[in-house]
Amino acid sequence: MNKKIVVSMLFVLLVGITGYFQFFPKKEVPKKLNTRPTLSIKQIIRIDSDVSEKREYITVGSTALQALYKTHKIQSKGLGTNAFITSIDGRTASDEKREFWAFYVNGKQAEVGAGTYVVKNNDTIEWKIETY
């Protein structure tokens, strides 16, 4: 008789647990979303006669310098807001030829450095070699 009571109690417990999960389904945890919103920019790199245009998606609040680092192999003197680009994708601005990498935003030469300019949605960022 003791054995029948234990078996019955286990059966009731099993039915209770099964019923609980039938009426209270497991809550799904939402997948972690990218909480950092992005924006779209177009980057143009002019290296001599070659022109490379790409539409890029970058994090809101990024600078033009950060966007360039994300999409191209670059070298610079200085860091952050004081960075001065010396080479993009292997093309180095020549001191002997008095060259430098000029930075344009929406067709106008930038009034601040690339490490300072915070890009806006649909900006066109252009880099090209110029002389001084």
PyMOL commands that set and color helices and strands:
alter all, ss='L'
color gray80, all
select helices_A, chain A and resi 2-23+64-71+80-82
alter helices_A, ss='H'
color red, helices_A
select strands_A, chain A and resi 38-47+50-59+74-77+84-88+91-92+99-105+108-109+124-131
alter strands_A, ss='S'
color yellow, strands_A
deselect
rebuild
show_as cartoon
